[in-house]
Amino acid sequence: MFRTGTSPDATEFAGKRAIVTGGSRGIGAAIVQRLLDGGATVVTTARNATDETPKAATFIRGDIRTLAGVQAFTAAALDELGGVDIVVNNAAAARAHIGGISSIPDEEWLDALDLNYLSAVRVNNALLPALREAGPGGVIVNISSGAALTPAPPLAHYGAAKAALNAYSKALASELAPAGIRVTTIIPGNVLTPGADAIRQDFADAMDVPLAATTAGVPLGRPGDPRDIAEAVAYLASDRAQWVTGVSLTVDGGELPVV
Ligand SMILES: NC(=O)c1ccc[n+]([C@@H]2O[C@H](COP(=O)([O-])OP(=O)(O)OC[C@H]3O[C@@H](n4cnc5c(N)ncnc54)[C@H](OP(=O)(O)O)[C@@H]3O)[C@@H](O)[C@H]2O)c1
């Protein structure tokens, strides 16, 4: 179980304006809540709000799978906030193709790239003028996936999109460092969320095992809680990480067999 012994510093993000994609549920909702708890003003988006969507954030309904959708959302978010200091690209989705790579239709490859990779590129492009205007101290955190490092054939399209996100993030970090804007990536392992549980259920059905078997064997003894990822975002978005850029931080309970 996630231990909640310490309270966040409620002033760490005071005066900061944050934009988080996919904050309606799961990891995104936890990130929004963690930034709010630190004193930030937060705008988020998804196609639909849920009971999990933090009420203290401004929710802008939208679909960021297209350039037009990103432009509509980012314009509305900047109108609401008057600028931006922290950007978290978290929205993503995928469907496992148990039949393997050749069973992934062309259209789904394009969808996977649009939502899981290009939406972050487009959001960042749209927000960069405002980030630059805010001056040194801006932060972009892109949420990637262990699937970029240990890609499974049924999720090859999603893994490839996230691997592209990693490479792009590193390049963006180099480009923006002289402006004092940091860019980092988080690589979550198996975190219990509605979206990921649905994908893991497909794997469990294919293997004829219970859902819990797909998240067993994490060295630190449990699957991830969305707040595990939110804490990593809070660190990377804060001045505590002021000398940290271009990194990919793996947050996985020790599970991914990579160095
Ligand atoms: N959970 C894990 O085990 C795990 C592991 C590795 C990486 N990750 C990464 O962590 C991030 C969050 O994952 P999660 O597990 O929290 O997923 P989730 O429960 O499915 O939540 C995804 C969020 O993205 C939004 N979204 C999806 N499509 C969208 C679209 N076209 N436009 C706008 N918003 C959209 C969803 O809302 P709507 O559907 O209403 O639009 C929701 O708010 C993702 O980047 C994922 O790749 C998760």
The ligand as a MOL file (V3000), in Angstrom:
LIG
                    3D

  0  0  0     0  0            999 V3000
M  V30 BEGIN CTAB
M  V30 COUNTS 48 52 0 0 0
M  V30 BEGIN ATOM
M  V30 1 N -0.7640 2.7690 -15.4290 0
M  V30 2 C 0.3260 2.1730 -15.8560 0
M  V30 3 O 0.6200 1.0080 -15.4970 0
M  V30 4 C 1.2510 2.9060 -16.7880 0
M  V30 5 C 2.4630 2.2970 -17.1140 0
M  V30 6 C 3.3350 2.9670 -17.9570 0
M  V30 7 C 3.0120 4.2210 -18.4500 0
M  V30 8 N 1.8240 4.7860 -18.1280 0 CHG=1
M  V30 9 C 1.5400 6.1250 -18.6850 0
M  V30 10 O 0.9740 6.9460 -17.6700 0
M  V30 11 C 0.0600 7.8850 -18.2490 0
M  V30 12 C -1.2920 7.7880 -17.5730 0
M  V30 13 O -1.7760 6.4610 -17.7180 0
M  V30 14 P -3.0010 5.9010 -16.8690 0
M  V30 15 O -2.6700 4.4970 -16.5740 0
M  V30 16 O -3.3510 6.8540 -15.7690 0 CHG=-1
M  V30 17 O -4.1450 5.9070 -18.0180 0
M  V30 18 P -5.7350 6.1150 -17.9520 0
M  V30 19 O -6.2700 5.6540 -16.6380 0
M  V30 20 O -6.2590 5.4700 -19.1820 0
M  V30 21 O -5.8680 7.7020 -18.0780 0
M  V30 22 C -5.5200 8.3130 -19.3090 0
M  V30 23 C -5.9500 9.7660 -19.3030 0
M  V30 24 O -5.7180 10.3160 -20.6220 0
M  V30 25 C -6.9580 10.8460 -21.1230 0
M  V30 26 N -7.0220 10.7220 -22.5840 0
M  V30 27 C -6.9980 9.5780 -23.3260 0
M  V30 28 N -7.1580 9.8600 -24.6210 0
M  V30 29 C -7.2800 11.2190 -24.7120 0
M  V30 30 C -7.4910 12.1240 -25.7870 0
M  V30 31 N -7.6190 11.6920 -27.0560 0
M  V30 32 N -7.5630 13.4590 -25.5040 0
M  V30 33 C -7.4530 13.9080 -24.2230 0
M  V30 34 N -7.2540 13.0970 -23.1730 0
M  V30 35 C -7.1800 11.7700 -23.4090 0
M  V30 36 C -8.0200 9.9950 -20.4350 0
M  V30 37 O -9.3230 10.6010 -20.4340 0
M  V30 38 P -10.4090 10.3010 -21.6070 0
M  V30 39 O -10.2970 8.8540 -21.9610 0
M  V30 40 O -11.7280 10.6960 -21.0220 0
M  V30 41 O -10.0310 11.1990 -22.7490 0
M  V30 42 C -7.4370 9.9490 -19.0270 0
M  V30 43 O -7.6360 11.1860 -18.3690 0
M  V30 44 C 0.0230 7.5540 -19.7500 0
M  V30 45 O 0.9380 8.3760 -20.4360 0
M  V30 46 C 0.5010 6.1020 -19.8070 0
M  V30 47 O 1.0710 5.7890 -21.0480 0
M  V30 48 C 0.9320 4.1540 -17.3200 0
M  V30 END ATOM
M  V30 BEGIN BOND
M  V30 1 1 1 2
M  V30 2 2 2 3
M  V30 3 1 2 4
M  V30 4 1 4 5
M  V30 5 2 4 48
M  V30 6 2 5 6
M  V30 7 1 6 7
M  V30 8 2 7 8
M  V30 9 1 8 9
M  V30 10 1 8 48
M  V30 11 1 9 10
M  V30 12 1 9 46
M  V30 13 1 10 11
M  V30 14 1 11 12
M  V30 15 1 11 44
M  V30 16 1 12 13
M  V30 17 1 13 14
M  V30 18 2 14 15
M  V30 19 1 14 16
M  V30 20 1 14 17
M  V30 21 1 17 18
M  V30 22 2 18 19
M  V30 23 1 18 20
M  V30 24 1 18 21
M  V30 25 1 21 22
M  V30 26 1 22 23
M  V30 27 1 23 24
M  V30 28 1 23 42
M  V30 29 1 24 25
M  V30 30 1 25 26
M  V30 31 1 25 36
M  V30 32 1 26 27
M  V30 33 1 26 35
M  V30 34 2 27 28
M  V30 35 1 28 29
M  V30 36 1 29 30
M  V30 37 2 29 35
M  V30 38 1 30 31
M  V30 39 2 30 32
M  V30 40 1 32 33
M  V30 41 2 33 34
M  V30 42 1 34 35
M  V30 43 1 36 37
M  V30 44 1 36 42
M  V30 45 1 37 38
M  V30 46 2 38 39
M  V30 47 1 38 40
M  V30 48 1 38 41
M  V30 49 1 42 43
M  V30 50 1 44 45
M  V30 51 1 44 46
M  V30 52 1 46 47
M  V30 END BOND
M  V30 END CTAB
M  END
